Amino acid sequence: MGNDQMRVHVEMVESHESVGRGPVKGPDGSFTLQISEAEASSIDQCEQALLQTNYEAIREALSAHVTMASKKSV
């Protein structure tokens, strides 16, 4: 069995979509969270939004990884 590689890419871009209540999974498997302009001006609120969004992505990736690993060991 080989080693695993973990990769994270964070991108913050201006958007004109409405503010969301939580992270949303996109068709490409990425998670996005829309925040207000006021929230985007606060480092603490940006940090919380990024942590919240990354948590969802991490949990999904771990779930997929563990599922694949358990199928390999059978």
C-alpha positions as a Markdown table, in Angstrom:
| # | Residue | x | y | z |
|---|---|---|---|---|
| 1 | Met | 0.0 | 0.0 | 0.0 |
| 2 | Gly | 1.4 | 3.4 | -0.9 |
| 3 | Asn | 1.5 | 6.7 | 1.0 |
| 4 | Asp | -1.3 | 9.2 | 0.9 |
| 5 | Gln | -1.0 | 12.9 | -0.1 |
| 6 | Met | -3.3 | 15.6 | 1.3 |
| 7 | Arg | -3.8 | 18.8 | -0.5 |
| 8 | Val | -5.7 | 22.0 | 0.4 |
| 9 | His | -6.4 | 24.9 | -1.8 |
| 10 | Val | -8.1 | 28.1 | -0.4 |
| 11 | Glu | -9.4 | 30.8 | -2.7 |
| 12 | Met | -11.2 | 34.0 | -1.7 |
| 13 | Val | -12.9 | 35.8 | -4.6 |
| 14 | Glu | -15.4 | 38.6 | -4.8 |
| 15 | Ser | -19.0 | 37.4 | -5.4 |
| 16 | His | -22.3 | 38.9 | -6.0 |
| 17 | Glu | -24.3 | 35.9 | -4.8 |
| 18 | Ser | -26.4 | 36.2 | -1.7 |
| 19 | Val | -24.9 | 35.5 | 1.7 |
| 20 | Gly | -25.3 | 31.8 | 2.6 |
| 21 | Arg | -26.1 | 30.2 | 5.9 |
| 22 | Gly | -23.5 | 27.5 | 5.6 |
| 23 | Pro | -21.0 | 25.8 | 3.3 |
| 24 | Val | -22.4 | 24.4 | 0.1 |
| 25 | Lys | -20.9 | 21.6 | -1.9 |
| 26 | Gly | -20.4 | 22.4 | -5.5 |
| 27 | Pro | -20.6 | 20.1 | -8.5 |
| 28 | Asp | -16.7 | 19.8 | -8.6 |
| 29 | Gly | -16.7 | 18.6 | -4.9 |
| 30 | Ser | -15.5 | 21.9 | -3.5 |
| 31 | Phe | -17.2 | 23.7 | -0.7 |
| 32 | Thr | -18.1 | 27.4 | -0.8 |
| 33 | Leu | -19.5 | 29.8 | 1.7 |
| 34 | Gln | -20.8 | 33.3 | 0.8 |
| 35 | Ile | -20.1 | 36.0 | 3.4 |
| 36 | Ser | -21.0 | 39.6 | 3.5 |
| 37 | Glu | -18.7 | 42.5 | 2.6 |
| 38 | Ala | -18.6 | 43.5 | 6.3 |
| 39 | Glu | -17.6 | 39.9 | 7.4 |
| 40 | Ala | -15.0 | 39.9 | 4.6 |
| 41 | Ser | -13.4 | 43.0 | 6.2 |
| 42 | Ser | -12.9 | 41.3 | 9.5 |
| 43 | Ile | -9.9 | 38.9 | 9.8 |
| 44 | Asp | -11.7 | 37.0 | 12.7 |
| 45 | Gln | -14.9 | 36.5 | 10.8 |
| 46 | Cys | -13.0 | 35.5 | 7.6 |
| 47 | Glu | -11.0 | 33.0 | 9.7 |
| 48 | Gln | -14.2 | 31.5 | 11.2 |
| 49 | Ala | -15.8 | 31.3 | 7.7 |
| 50 | Leu | -12.8 | 29.5 | 6.3 |
| 51 | Leu | -12.6 | 27.1 | 9.2 |
| 52 | Gln | -16.3 | 26.3 | 8.9 |
| 53 | Thr | -16.0 | 25.7 | 5.2 |
| 54 | Asn | -12.8 | 23.7 | 5.5 |
| 55 | Tyr | -14.4 | 21.5 | 8.3 |
| 56 | Glu | -17.1 | 20.4 | 5.8 |
| 57 | Ala | -14.5 | 19.6 | 3.1 |
| 58 | Ile | -12.2 | 17.8 | 5.6 |
| 59 | Arg | -15.1 | 15.6 | 6.9 |
| 60 | Glu | -16.2 | 14.7 | 3.4 |
| 61 | Ala | -12.6 | 13.8 | 2.3 |
| 62 | Leu | -12.0 | 11.7 | 5.5 |
| 63 | Ser | -15.3 | 9.9 | 5.0 |
| 64 | Ala | -14.4 | 9.0 | 1.4 |
| 65 | His | -10.8 | 8.0 | 2.4 |
| 66 | Val | -11.9 | 5.7 | 5.2 |
| 67 | Thr | -14.6 | 4.1 | 3.0 |
| 68 | Met | -12.0 | 3.4 | 0.3 |
| 69 | Ala | -9.4 | 2.2 | 2.8 |
| 70 | Ser | -11.9 | -0.2 | 4.4 |
| 71 | Lys | -12.9 | -1.6 | 1.0 |
| 72 | Lys | -9.2 | -2.2 | 0.2 |
| 73 | Ser | -8.6 | -4.1 | 3.4 |
| 74 | Val | -11.4 | -6.6 | 2.7 |
